[in-house]
Amino acid sequence: MRRTVHVVGAGLAGLAAAVRLAARGIAVVVHEAAGAAGGRCRSYHDPLLDMMIDNGNHLLLSGNRAALSYLEVIGSTSGLAGPPAADFAFMDLASGERWRLRINSGRLPWWIFDHNRRVPGTTVADYLSFARLLYAPREKTVCAAVECAGPLYERLARPLWVAALNTDPKEASAALAGAILRETLGAGGKACRPLIARDGLSPVFIDPALRFLGQHCARSLSPTIRSRSLILATIGWRAATMM
Ligand SMILES: Cc1cc2nc3c(=O)[nH]c(=O)nc-3n(C[C@H](O)[C@H](O)[C@H](O)COP(=O)(O)OP(=O)(O)OC[C@H]3O[C@@H](n4cnc5c(N)ncnc54)[C@H](O)[C@@H]3O)c2cc1C
């Protein structure tokens, strides 16, 4: 008997799971409660502007292997755009001070030895202390594993952890921070290039996934979720509202 996997939610996580399953020839049904797929990462029509806009800026670092492999499978990698190097302009809104963080592309982090490339007011030892996050146990928070004070924390680490973990570093998992470091700063500037969806979030992250699923799961639906949910049909991705 052929199995069908039901995925609840057509956000990036649900779509990524569905795409993986469909690529293996497994029948998938994706259930979505909202009127459109994409969840927190999508484009929508704004009636006031009368144009498609994204729900917010989304920045992907080039070392994010899971996201990039998802885009590769759905054939959308070319929709990403970004500068050739990891070169970030910073401005401290309180003092007006500006600086640039320029991470050299290879794994050997010689940028931390160059005061023109690193955060002003920081030392090489500050950056080396990041290594403690790479081996931090699961139960530790970021601030229990590394010092959460000083110029490196205020000017780089804190904004990075808040953006990437969506949690205050006093509560955020050190192990997760370590995983991010391993894929980005620890892998060199090649893995830290900022990438954005050039033509919008849905055209790059969502619509190609729906097309991929439509092409790979030729099986009609037998909806099982009787909540107010939208079923994205595997055949042609026709949408039907279920009560
Ligand atoms: C403004 C903004 C900026 C962001 N910037 C970045 C960024 O720069 N870089 C980055 O990596 N991330 C960023 N994020 C975070 C990123 O968008 C999310 O982490 C990601 O989209 C979450 O995907 P998800 O599938 O886990 O959850 P969601 O996107 O929340 O998807 C969950 C889906 O499940 C549906 N659902 C829930 N319950 C049910 C149910 N019972 N039945 C059917 N459907 C259900 C919901 O309607 C939704 O569509 C940003 C988010 C926002 C809002």
The ligand as an SDF file (V2000), in Angstrom:
LIG
                    3D

 53 58  0  0  0  0  0  0  0  0999 V2000
    9.4460   40.1660    9.1830 C   0  0  0  0  0  0  0  0  0  0  0  0
   10.2220   38.8760    9.2400 C   0  0  0  0  0  0  0  0  0  0  0  0
   11.5670   38.8650    8.8710 C   0  0  0  0  0  0  0  0  0  0  0  0
   12.3000   37.6900    8.9280 C   0  0  0  0  0  0  0  0  0  0  0  0
   13.5940   37.6930    8.5200 N   0  0  0  0  0  0  0  0  0  0  0  0
   14.2960   36.5470    8.4690 C   0  0  0  0  0  0  0  0  0  0  0  0
   15.6090   36.5330    7.9540 C   0  0  0  0  0  0  0  0  0  0  0  0
   16.1530   37.5650    7.5740 O   0  0  0  0  0  0  0  0  0  0  0  0
   16.2750   35.3570    7.8920 N   0  0  0  0  0  0  0  0  0  0  0  0
   15.6900   34.1890    8.3210 C   0  0  0  0  0  0  0  0  0  0  0  0
   16.3190   33.1370    8.2240 O   0  0  0  0  0  0  0  0  0  0  0  0
   14.4400   34.1760    8.8380 N   0  0  0  0  0  0  0  0  0  0  0  0
   13.7400   35.3150    8.9160 C   0  0  0  0  0  0  0  0  0  0  0  0
   12.4760   35.3290    9.4220 N   0  0  0  0  0  0  0  0  0  0  0  0
   11.9580   34.0850    9.9980 C   0  0  0  0  0  0  0  0  0  0  0  0
   11.3850   33.1330    8.9450 C   0  0  0  0  0  0  0  0  0  0  0  0
   10.4470   33.7970    8.1380 O   0  0  0  0  0  0  0  0  0  0  0  0
   10.7030   31.9980    9.6860 C   0  0  0  0  0  0  0  0  0  0  0  0
   11.6310   31.3630   10.5570 O   0  0  0  0  0  0  0  0  0  0  0  0
   10.1490   30.9370    8.7680 C   0  0  0  0  0  0  0  0  0  0  0  0
    9.4120   31.4910    7.7170 O   0  0  0  0  0  0  0  0  0  0  0  0
    9.2830   30.0190    9.6250 C   0  0  0  0  0  0  0  0  0  0  0  0
    8.7850   28.9880    8.8200 O   0  0  0  0  0  0  0  0  0  0  0  0
    7.8960   27.8720    9.4690 P   0  0  0  0  0  0  0  0  0  0  0  0
    7.4100   27.0080    8.3630 O   0  0  0  0  0  0  0  0  0  0  0  0
    8.6400   27.2210   10.5780 O   0  0  0  0  0  0  0  0  0  0  0  0
    6.6930   28.6250   10.2000 O   0  0  0  0  0  0  0  0  0  0  0  0
    5.5690   29.6290    9.5540 P   0  0  0  0  0  0  0  0  0  0  0  0
    6.1280   30.4690    8.4810 O   0  0  0  0  0  0  0  0  0  0  0  0
    4.9320   30.2880   10.7070 O   0  0  0  0  0  0  0  0  0  0  0  0
    4.5580   28.6110    8.8940 O   0  0  0  0  0  0  0  0  0  0  0  0
    3.6190   27.8750    9.6070 C   0  0  0  0  0  0  0  0  0  0  0  0
    2.4190   27.6790    8.6840 C   0  0  0  0  0  0  0  0  0  0  0  0
    1.5600   26.7180    9.2600 O   0  0  0  0  0  0  0  0  0  0  0  0
    0.2330   27.1710    9.1360 C   0  0  0  0  0  0  0  0  0  0  0  0
   -0.5450   26.5060   10.2060 N   0  0  0  0  0  0  0  0  0  0  0  0
   -0.3730   26.6280   11.5280 C   0  0  0  0  0  0  0  0  0  0  0  0
   -1.2330   25.8190   12.1770 N   0  0  0  0  0  0  0  0  0  0  0  0
   -1.9500   25.1540   11.2220 C   0  0  0  0  0  0  0  0  0  0  0  0
   -3.0130   24.1560   11.2730 C   0  0  0  0  0  0  0  0  0  0  0  0
   -3.4790   23.6910   12.4220 N   0  0  0  0  0  0  0  0  0  0  0  0
   -3.5160   23.7010   10.1110 N   0  0  0  0  0  0  0  0  0  0  0  0
   -3.0160   24.1690    8.9150 C   0  0  0  0  0  0  0  0  0  0  0  0
   -2.0340   25.1010    8.8370 N   0  0  0  0  0  0  0  0  0  0  0  0
   -1.5030   25.5880    9.9690 C   0  0  0  0  0  0  0  0  0  0  0  0
    0.3370   28.6870    9.2880 C   0  0  0  0  0  0  0  0  0  0  0  0
   -0.7750   29.3540    8.7200 O   0  0  0  0  0  0  0  0  0  0  0  0
    1.6150   28.9630    8.5010 C   0  0  0  0  0  0  0  0  0  0  0  0
    1.3910   29.1660    7.1260 O   0  0  0  0  0  0  0  0  0  0  0  0
   11.7030   36.4840    9.3970 C   0  0  0  0  0  0  0  0  0  0  0  0
   10.3470   36.4860    9.7710 C   0  0  0  0  0  0  0  0  0  0  0  0
    9.6190   37.6650    9.6980 C   0  0  0  0  0  0  0  0  0  0  0  0
    8.1530   37.6460   10.1070 C   0  0  0  0  0  0  0  0  0  0  0  0
  1  2  1  0
  2  3  1  0
  2 52  2  0
  3  4  2  0
  4  5  1  0
  4 50  1  0
  5  6  2  0
  6  7  1  0
  6 13  1  0
  7  8  2  0
  7  9  1  0
  9 10  1  0
 10 11  2  0
 10 12  1  0
 12 13  2  0
 13 14  1  0
 14 15  1  0
 14 50  1  0
 15 16  1  0
 16 17  1  0
 16 18  1  0
 18 19  1  0
 18 20  1  0
 20 21  1  0
 20 22  1  0
 22 23  1  0
 23 24  1  0
 24 25  2  0
 24 26  1  0
 24 27  1  0
 27 28  1  0
 28 29  2  0
 28 30  1  0
 28 31  1  0
 31 32  1  0
 32 33  1  0
 33 34  1  0
 33 48  1  0
 34 35  1  0
 35 36  1  0
 35 46  1  0
 36 37  1  0
 36 45  1  0
 37 38  2  0
 38 39  1  0
 39 40  1  0
 39 45  2  0
 40 41  1  0
 40 42  2  0
 42 43  1  0
 43 44  2  0
 44 45  1  0
 46 47  1  0
 46 48  1  0
 48 49  1  0
 50 51  2  0
 51 52  1  0
 52 53  1  0
M  END
$$$$
